[in-house]
Amino acid sequence: MMAQNKIKTMILGAFAIETFSATYFLKIPHAAPFCAIGYCIAGIGIATGLLSSPELQLPRLTRSHKDKRSIHYRLVLIVLLALAIHNLSVLWFDELPFDINYADMLPIIKVMGQRFASGHSRQVYDTIPWIWNGVQPIYLPAMWLPFVPAVILDIDLRWITVASIFLSFCIFIWLYRPVRDSYKSFFTGALALLLFLWLFADNTSGVITASEEGVVIAYYTLLVLSLLSRNPLLIGISASLCMLSRYAFIGWIPAYLGYLLLERKGRQAAIFVVTGLACFVLLFLLPVGWPTFLRLAKLPGNYIEFASRVWRDSPSVFSSGPGLAFFFGPKGIYLLHTLLIILSFLVPISVMLFCYTRRKKKEMANIPLALLKISLVVFYTFIDVPYMYLYYTSSFVSLILVTLVIQQRDPVPSGAGL
């Protein structure tokens, strides 16, 4: 293994580049294309560092006085975080309307939720005549189902997004263990604070005021925790929620299954598959039916037409988000989409096979987590339309993983203390 201290420094540096490339650097004029390159390289650096780090573990709490006091501090911090998030969100919600002319994602999801709540689950995906003269809903079940309670209670759907991001920040606070006299722990916390301020004090990304992406962020954060727990049932459930919300990690699934089979973990692979199929049936087939599934399965092929329309109507999208689409231009849409599909599957599987063949010569750990990170990097780097709000799912995955890497104890050198 590389020296652990160097690995931590590399991962922290990569996380800093990734964070700034998806946030504040985007405000620099004409910087977005360079941010896309930095975002991609930094994400690869984080995944590489994970492979060279000792196996990550979830921290365990004891009944010691120190841990009890630590819990109290965290609970106070979570309460303060909730107050800050609430007050900032109210300010933005009062200023920006819940309206299709501002953003149509949540209004469409609201109609889907209304149809479901009124007992018309088979009509959830029917055309909505009064939105853009007949828009076809495309959101997967795990994306719109969490908003149904807000529909029933008649509250602003954006509070579901806010609550989901709050949950992800709470998980970070619960896992974060500052190491005394460690600048790495300090900078990890500072980067988390900057990410928080970007999402809630600055509305450039539109995450909390216009998007449903908080739900996706929460799902992927839970997937990281499930992988750290090594519980195949939890992994299967969280992976199903991720898959039934956004396709971002689709290439991770065959790579992960291949890893389990090569490691002779057939029972875990079977539980993962059965759990995934059960969630698919319960969340998708039973509520909306097989014909709707077939219709939505064809959606990825429509992204080329959608990207063409965005290039025509809103070309600034491609020069404001950290994706490589800008370099391909409107004439390279088909090539970009082809690369997205091929690389989303090819890269994770190739990395998995490389790691497996090299494990006998070079110790490697955290392979499933590294594969997850590399899958997200590839998907969001080559995505057809790089809307800024999409990129923070990968940021939260990095935040959780980097937090655990940084607070690992450095190995004691042989001979130390003699």
N, C-alpha and C positions, 0 to 999 in steps of 0.2 A: 504493500500500500504506500501511497504518497504520504509524506509527513502530515499528520492530522491537522496541525496548525496551518499549514499551507493550503490544505483543502478547504478549511473553514474560511480562510481569507479569500480564496478564489470564489467560493460559493456566495459569500457576502457581497463581494465586488460585482459578481454577475447579477445578483438580485437587485443591487442598487441600479445597475445599468438597465435592467429589465423594467424596474419600477419607473424610473425617470423617462424611459423611452415610451412608456404607455401613459404618461401623465404630463408633467411640467415641460419637458422638452418639446412636446407637440405644439406648445404655444410659440415657439421660435419660428419665425417665418421661413417657409420652405424646408423645414427640418424633418417633416414626417417621413419622407423616403429614407433618410439616414437613420431615423428612429426604428424603422422597420428592420433594417440590417442589424442594428444594435440589439433590438428585441429578440431577433432570431438567434444570434450568436450567444447572447446572454442566457437564453433558455436552454440551449445546448450545453452551455457551461454548467448550469445548475444540474442538469441530468447527468453529465459526466462526473461531477463532484459527488453526486449521490452514490454512484457505482463504486467510488473509491473510499467512501465513508464506512465506518462500522455500521452494523445493522441498527436501524432506528427502532426505538421503543417508545411507547407511551409512558410518560412519567407516572410513577406510583406515589400516592399519598399515604402517609403513615399517621399514626395517632400522636405523633410527637407534638410538643408545644410549638415548635417552629412551623410545622405544616399547618396546624390549626390557625396560627396567626397569619400565615400566608393566604389561607382560604378567606379570612376576613378581609384582608387587603384586596383580594381579587373581587370579592363581592361588592365592596365599596366602589372599586374602579368600574365594575360593570354597571352599577346604578348611575354613576356619573356619566358613563358613556351613553346610557339610555336617555338621560336628560338632555345631553348635548345633541344626540341624534334626533330626538323628538323636536326640540326647539328649532334646529336648523331645517328639518324637513317641513315643519309648519310654515316657515318663512318662504321656502321655495314653492310649496303647494299653493300658498296664497297668491304668489306672484305669477305662477304659470298654470294655465287652466288644464283641466282634464278634457282634452278636445282633440278630435281627429285632425284638425288643421295644424296642431302642434306636433302630435305623434299619434299614429293610428293603432299601434300594437295593443295597448291596454284597452282602448275602446272596443276593439275586435274581440279580445279575450273576455271583456265584460258581457258581450252578447252571447258568446259561447257559454259562459257561466250561467247566464239567465236562462238559456234554453235547457241546460242540464238541471238547474235547480227547479225548474217548472215541470220536470218529468219528461222532457222531449230530448232524451239523450241521443236518439238516432238522427236527430236533426241538428245536432251541434255543429256539424261541418257543412251545413247547407249555406248557400250564398246569402250574404247580408245585403239586401237591396239598397238600404239607405246609407251605406258607407261606400263612397267612390263608385256609385252607380252599379253596385253589385260585386263586392269583394268576396273571394273564396277564403275562408279561414284555413290556415295551414299549421297552426301550432299543435304540437304533440300533447297527449293527455297530461303527462307530468308537468307540463308547462302551465296549462290553464286550470287544472283541478285545484291547485293551492289557492286560487283566487275566488273560488266558489263561496267560501265563508264570508269574504268581503262583500260579494254580491248579495248574499242572503241578509247580511246585517246592514246593507246599504251604506257602506263606508267607502272612502276613496281607495281604489285598488292599489294605489302606490304604497299604501302602508304595508302591504304584503311584501313588496320589494324591499322596503326599509327594514322590516322585521327579519327578513332572510339574511340581509347583509349584517344586521346587528348580531344575529346568531353566529355568523362566521367570525366576526370580531370577538365575540365572547369565547369562542373556541380557542382563538389565538391567545387571549388573556389567560385562559385556564391552563394552556400549555406553556406559556412563557415563563421561564425561570431565569431571571437575571443572574449572571455570574459576576461576583464582586471583582472589581478592578479589571473588567474585561470590556474593552472598547467595542468588541464584536457584539456583545449583548446590547450595549447602548445603541449602536447603529441599527441593529435589528428592530428595536423598539421605535427608533426615530423614523425608519422607513415605514413601519406600520402606521405611525402617526401621520406621515405625509400622505400615505394612501387614503387614510380616513379623511383628511382635510380636502383632498382632491375630490372625493366622492360626495362629501356633504357640505363643504364650505365653498366649493367651486362647482358650478353646474356645466362646465364645458363638455363633459362626457354625456350628460343627460341620463345617467344611470338611474337615479332615484326619481326623477321627474317625468321620464318618458318611457322607460323600458321595463321589461319583466325579468331582466337578467339577474336580479338578486336571487331569485329561486334557483337558477342554474348554479350560481356561485355557492349557495348552501348545499346543493346536491354534491358538487364536486369536492367541497370541503369534507362532507360526510364520507365520501368515497375514500379520501386520504386516511381519515380516521379508521375506517373499516379495514383498509389494507394494513395499517399499523397494528390493528388488533389481531390480524391473522384469522379472523372468524369468517369462514366461507359463506355462511348464511347472510351475515351483514354485508359482505362484499357483493354478493349476488343482488341483494335488495338495493343497495346504494348505486351499484352499476346500472341496474334496471331503471332507476329514477333518472340517472344521468342520460341514459340512452333514449328514454322516453320524454326528454326535454329538449336536448340538443345533440346533434350527431358528432360533436367535437372530438370525442375520443374513440370513434368507431374502429379505428385501426388498432387500438389497444386491446380490444376484445380477443381477436384471433391470436395476437402476440401473447397475451396473458394465458389463454388456454394452452397454447403451445408450450409455454414455460412450465405450467403445471404438469402437463403430460411428460415432458422431458425430465422433470424432477420426480417423476413417478408419484405424483400426488393425484391419482385418479379419483379418489373419493372427493377431494376438494373441487376438482373440475366438474364432477357430476353434480354436486350440490350447487355450484355456480350456475351451471346450465339449467338445471331444474328450477331453481329459484328465479332465474331470468325469464324462463318460459311462463312460470306461474304469474309473475308480475305483468308480463305482456298480456296474458289472458284476462287478468282481473282489471287492469287499468286501461286496456285498449279494446280487445275483442268484445268483452261482455258489454261495456257501456256503449260503444259506437258501431260495432259490427265489422265483419270481414270486408265488405265492399269499400268502406271508408279507409281501411288499412291499405288496400290495394291502390286506392287513389293517392294516398299520402306517400306511398312507397315510390311513386313516380316523381315526387317533388324535386329531388336533387337535379333531375334533368331540366327543370324549369329555371334553375339558377342562372343559366347562361342568358336567357331572355331577360331575366330580372336585372342582371348586371348591365346588359346593354341599355336598358331603360334608365338605370341610375347614371350611367356615363352620359346619357343624353340630357337628363333632366337635372341631375345634381352632381356634376363632375368633381366638386370640391370635396366630396366624401373620400375620394381616392387620394387626395393630398392632405388629409387631416388625420387619418388613422394609421397605426403602425403595421400595415400590411404591404406585401410586395406588389399588389395589383397595380399600383401607380406605374411601375416599371414596364408592365405588359401593355398598358394602354387599351383603348377600346377595340383595337384590332387583335389583341392577344387574349381576348376573353376565353375563347375555346381552349387555347393552349394552357392558360392558367387553371381552368377547371379540370382539364385532363391531368395536369400535374398534381392538383389537389387530391383527386381520387387515387391516383397511382401511389403517390408518396405517403398518403395517409395510412395505407396498408403496408407498403413496401418498407418504409423506414423502421417502424416499430418491430416488424418481424425480423428484419435484418439485424437490428440492434440486439434483439433477444437471442438470435442464433449466434451472433458474435460473442455475446456475454457468456453463453452456455459453453461454447467451444474453448473460450479463454479461461474459464474458471479454474481448470486444473493447473494452469500455468500462472495465473494471477488471481488473487483473491478478490471477489466482487460480491457486493451486497446490495440490498434495496433494488433489485432488478425490476419488480413490478411497479414500484414507485417511479423509478427512472423512466420506464416505458410509458407510464401515464404522462409524465412531464413532456417527454419528447413527442408524444402523440398530439398533445395540445399545442406545442410549439409549431409543429408542421401544419396542423389544421388552420390555426389563426394566422400563420405567416402567408399561406397560399389561399386564404378564403377569398371568394369571388368579390364580395363587397365588404371592405374593412371598416364597418361602423365602429366608432370608438368604444361604445359601451360594451362590445363583445369581449374585450381583451382582459377584463378584470377577473374572470374565472380562473385563468392561468395564473394571474397575480396572487390570488388567495391560495392556490395550490402551492405556489412557491413560498409564500409567507409561512404556511404551516411547516413545510419541509425544512426550510432554512432555519426556522426557530429551533427545531429539534436537533438539527446538525450542530448549530452554534453552541448549544448548551450541553453537548456531549462532553464527558470528561476526557481529557487528553490521556493517552496511554502513558504509564510510568516507564521511563527509559530503563532498559536492563542495567542492573548494577546500581540504580539510584538508591540512596539511603544506606549504602554499604560503607 
